[in-house]
């Protein structure tokens, strides 16, 4: 996708707000949710909230390898992440929080990590399926962060075709957002039900034809994103 630096920044800032309530992202943010496999409790961490049973090991390994301020005390935890529960380990959580709040190295590592692990794969998916519009990029990036990608079972619930298969981009995005909204709003997990502010934001921007993300500010869960 040929996004301008401002369009990419808007996408990242909106998702940062969704994840931590902050435009720049809260690099030391830690939340505990029962949203792992089979409802397991897990740590979610960082600017755009990666999970203990997902990609947190990779992020911490990158930080340890970068010789940050808290690298050595975190080093013994790397092999444990995902292998044994750390959700109630206060030392681990404090080290993560302190690194995110106090060490510029952790902030730099997170910027690289979230771009590599979430933004770039989202844009590769968008390019491969023929999407070109900045609002489409935002919707696809948000799904990558929130759901791990564009969920195949949701695509089966509506008839629209992606642009690479001859479909209309705006029609597909609207159908996907509507379908995702319905799925989130009726999900058995009450945590997910509370996240419909994401799809409501996208619907507002489609309603005002803001496909270029040029009409600013954008209301992201009560926070005005201006760039």
N, C-alpha and C positions, 0 to 999 in steps of 0.2 A: 504494500500500500504506500502511496506517495503522500504521507502526512507531512504537514509542515511541523517545525518544532513546537509551535504553539498548539496545534491540534493534538499532537502526542502528549504534550504537557497537560492539556485539558482532560484527556482520557485518563491519564495516570492520577491526576488530582481528584477527579470524581471518584475513582475506585478507592483511592486512599481515604476519602471521606466515608465511603460506604464501609470500609474495613475498620478504621480507627477513629473516625469523627474529625480528622485533621486533614487539611489540604495537602500539607507537606508529608503527612504520614507520621505516626508515632513509632519511632524506631525501637522504643523499649516496651511497646504495648504487649501485654500478656493477657490472654483470656483463656478460660477453661470452659469447654463445651462438651456435651455428650454426643458428639457428632462423628465419632470415628466408626470403623467397621463394627456392626452389631451394637451400635449405640455406646461404644466405649468413650469414656472421658479422655480428653487429650489437651495438651498445651497447644495454643495457637499463638504465633509470635511475629512481631515485626511490623514494618511499614505497611505491608499489604497482607499480613497474617498468613504465614505458612504453618503447616500443622506437624505436630509431633509424629503422627503416623503417616505423614506425607513426605514433604521435602525438607523438614527442619534439619535432619542430619546433614544434608548437603550444605545448607547455609552455615551451620556451625563449623563444619569441616573447612569451608572456605575462609571463615574468620580465623580459625586456629592456624591455618596455613599462612595467613596474612600477618601473623605475629602481633595481634592487637593487644591492648592493655590487659584484657582478661583471657587471653588465649590459653595460657598454661593451666589455670584452674578449670577451664572448660574442656581441655583436651581429654581427660578421662571419661567425659560424658559422651563423646562422639559415638563410640561403639555401642553405647547403651540406648541411644535414641532409636526408637522403633523396635528395639529388641526386648526392652523391659520398660514397664510404666515409669515415667518420670513426672507424671501429672501432680503428684503430691510431694515431690522433692523440692523443698524450699531453697536449698542451696543452688540447685540448677536454675530455678526460676529467678532467683535474685541475681545470679551471674548474668543471665540473659538480659534482664531489665537494666542492670547497671551498665552493661556493654552498650546497649542501645541508647541509653540516655547520656553516657559520659565519654564514649570513645568514637571519635570521628572515623576510625578504621571500620568499625561495625556499620556505620551509616554508609560508607563507601561500598562495603561488601554487599550490603542489602540492595543498594541501587543496582549494582551489577547483577546480583542474583535474581531479583524480581524481573529485571528486563530480560535476562536470559531464559528463565524458567517459565515466565508467564506472558510477557508482552510479545517477545519475538515468536513463540509458537502460535499465539493468537493471530498475529499478522501473517504468518505463513499459511495458516488455515484459511484466512480471508483471501489472500492472494490466490491460493489453489482453487478456491471456489468462485472466483470472479467478482469479489466485492471491492468497491472502490471508494465508498463514501465514508467520511470521518465518523458520522453517527453509527454506521455499521461497525466500524472499528471499535468504538466504545462498547457496543453491545457484545461483540465477540470477545473483547478483552475481559469484560466483566464476567462473562461465562467461564473463561479460562481460570480466573482467580477464584470465583465463587463455587464453580461446579466441576472444575478440572477440564473444561472444554465444552464444545457444543454437544449436548447429550443426544445420542442417536435415538433413544426411545421418544424424546420430545419431537424430533423431526418427523417421526412416523405418525404423529397426531395431527398434522396439518398437510395440506395438499401442495403448498408452494414449492417451486423448484429453485435451487440456487442459480445465480446468474450463469455459471459455467455450464449449466444444463439447459439454458434458454429461459430461465425464469427472470422475473423483474425484481431487482434488488430491494426496492422499498417495500414491495408486497411481501417478500420472504421475511425481511426483518420484522415487519409488523406482525405477521403471523407467528413468528418465533417468539417475540416478546409477549404477545397475548397468551400463547400456549405456556410459556414459562411462568407467567403471572398466575395462571390458573393452577399450575402444578405446585408452585410455592404456597399459594393461598390455601390450598386444601391438603397440604402435606401432613402426614401423621406426626412428623417431628415439629413441635411447636416453635422451635428455634428458627426453622426455615420459614414458617408462616410469617414470622416477624420481619422477614427481609424483602417483602414486596415493595418497599420503598425504592428498590433498585429498578424494578420494571416500571413502576409508576413514574420515575424520573425519565426513563426512555420514552414512555408514552407521551409525556408532556412535550418533550422535544420534537417528537414526530408530529404532534398536533400543531405545533407552531412552525413546522417545516424547517427545522434547524438541522438539516442534514450535513451542513458544512461546519457545524459547531461554531458559527460566527456570531450568533445572537447571544450576547453575554450581558449579565451573568447567567449561569445555569444553576438552578436550585437542585443541589444534591443533598437530599435528606436534611433540608433546613440550612445548609451552608451554601453561600453564594460563591461559585467558582468562576473566576474572571480570566483565567489563563493558566 
